[in-house]
Amino acid sequence: MLPRFKKAMLAVLGAGLLFATIAQAETSKPATAVTAQVNRAVLTELPFADTGSFEDARRGFVGALPNGRVMGEEGHVAWDMEPYAFLDADFVPDSVNPSLWRMAQLNAIHGLFEVVEGMYQVRNMDLSNMTIIEGDSGLIVIDPLLTPATARAALELYYQHRSRKPVVAVLYTHNHADHFGGVKGVVNEEDVRAGKVRVYAPEGFMEHAIAENVIAGNAMTRRATYQFGAGLAPGVRGHVDTGLGKALGSGGLSLIAPTDTVPDNATLTIDGIEIEFQMAHGTEAESEMMMYFPQFRVLNTAEITSQQLHNIYTIRGAAIRDASAWSRFIDKVLVRFGDRADILVAQHHWPIWNPEDIRHFLEVQRDLYKHIHDQTVRMMNRGMLPGDIAENLQLPEGLNQEWSARGYYGTVSHNARGVYQRYMGWYDANPANLNPLPPREESRRTIDYMGGEAEVLRKARKDFANGDYRWVASVMRDLVYANPENREARELGADALEQLGYQAEAGTWRSAYLVGAHELRHGVITPKHVGLQPDLMQALETSMFFDAMAVKVDPEKAAGKHLVINWSITDQGEDFRLNLQNATLTHRSGELDEGAHASVSMPRAVLDNILLQRTSFPEAVQAGEIQVEGSVDAFFSLLQMLEQPQANFAIIEPVEK
């Protein structure tokens, strides 16, 4: 009986990272002649003779770890650049888009770099950069990477070449995990509590850092395996880059709550270093700030700018970002700091090293997001549909030939769809699409109308031979949805996705195509669960815990039930009234019901231990850690209504109800 309750509470949150450890099977196929021709054409379309970015990325190099390898405390490999040694080749393989190959080579330049005397960056020892500033008494660390293992190794690399000063301040630029998850690799919570270390973040940081992975965490995490190609073996037919950085560090996350919230557009002096802040909330992240350092004449744009087109819509799933506001914030820093900055750094990629190039870069980035926004809306207002806009929206020559505007992470295509969705939602206004058949039924009928499975395969093989991979992938999607057991359809669909991956300029698209091809050939990958993260769980607001419970209620199990449960967190003085009615769970904060079926009370630490699977509700009740007045059965009945979502649900074939 006890395991069922452990599973029930595991279902409440999806905050654990779930990344597969799939060894890419020896079934990948070479690039076809069509793909080779498409990729070779890229070499004539873009300014590959401009190699300035390579000089910029290597400038200020101080030192690196051998092979960039970092071992985690659990004995696992947290980071390793050796598998990407194939990028040293002096030719571009036919199975990689040359533009993505260029970015992959740039993101393979790793180690410690001096920006100016007193400011350093560790790059490509995780997905993001860690910036280190030498203050009067210690170090200021900006964005301590994704995992404690990589952050600790990055700081040790710095110490190998500079004095061993203590870290006295940490700055989180925004609420994405690759910018805070490694914090316990550079400082410990005891020093923060004792006031020896200050932790600074923009307003709303904690709320958004936790919230993004709670409500839709399971779906986002599963889809992230496609976006980042988690588990794809590095190689010319496998993983080469994410675009934003080389890859994701491996291991659990950490989090220390900020001690200080940075006011809007404030100027603060931290350990003798003056910093002028510029907020940019609701753009690349819900809570984000940029900063300017007058004594260094360095502008840090966090992740508001990068050496590429970023995501207005991220294909792992997230709220659509405001491209127009994003552009305005870039213009704000251009106006405010453009004449005062000699160097621009960010928390991904490499610096820009002179004022003229900084102004040009900011103008390009500003116009990039605004152009996609404005032209999408222009075409939308003409009645064009998302697919038409995505196919027809092209960057003007002034942007298209800029390396920093290329779509290595976001793309013009899926970002245009994101802008449309932000304004118009999913419905295209054609009544035929208002209530379509469910996907599997529509696919079955479509295949039947097209002449049946054998005829569709015959035609699709011919189209594949002609290099019409987008169409073949689309038709095989329908055929696999109509009949997931059709082996020929799965193989041909995988072949088409694979060639599309080889042609993709975006690291995210390449990863998605290749993971999809792998799963068509070998089935859904089995994820490796690294566990729920204690720091994130302890930072979770109790009310958000109940929101997460509510989206797990199975309506069939809850049908006809009406339960009222009082829930008190005794050490925090929090009271909640939970109401299950109409197969829907709601809660009220600061309220208890005298007629409740059960009243449950516990310290917050007990709830955290249950979330972390260190114990279960029945065990905690039996141990006296939870007190239940009224009906214990009513309390456990509610927990039994929570479903356990599959972490490895199907993506390229239908999900069974």
Buried (B, 14 or more C-beta within 10 A) or exposed (E): EEEEBBBBBBBBBBBBBBBBEBEBEEEBEBBBEBBBEBBEEBEEEBEBEEEEBBEBBEEBBBEBBEBBBBEBEEEBBBBBBEBBEBBEEEEBBBBBBBBBBBBBBBBBBBBBBBBBEBBBBBBBBBBBBBBBBBBEEBBBBBBBBBBBBBBBBBBBBBBEEBEEBEBBBBBBBBBBBBBBBBBBBBBBBEBBEEEBBBBBBBBBBBBBBBBBBBBBBBBBBBBBBBBBBBBBBBBBBBBBBBBBBBBBBBBBBBBBBBBEBBEEEEEBEBBEBEBBBBBBBBBBBBBBBBBBBBEBBBBBBBBBBBBBBBBBBBBBBBEBBBBBBBBBBBBBBBEBBBEEBBBBBBBBBBBBBEBEBBBBBBBBBBBBBBBBBBBBBEBBEEEBBBEBBBEEBEBEEEBEBBBBBBBBBBBBBBBBBBBBBBEBEEEBEEEEEEEEEEBBEBBBEBBEEBEEBEEBBEBBBEBBEEBBBEBBBBBBBBBBBBBBEBEBBBBBBBBBBBBBBBBBBBBBBBBBBBBBBBBBBBBBBEBBEBEBBBBBBBBBBBEBBBBBBBBBBBEEBBEEBEBBBBBBBEEEEBBBBBBBEEBEBEBBEEEBBEEBBBBBBBBBEBBBBBBBBEBBBBBBBEEEBBEBEBBBEBBBBBBBBBBBBEBBEBBBBBEEE
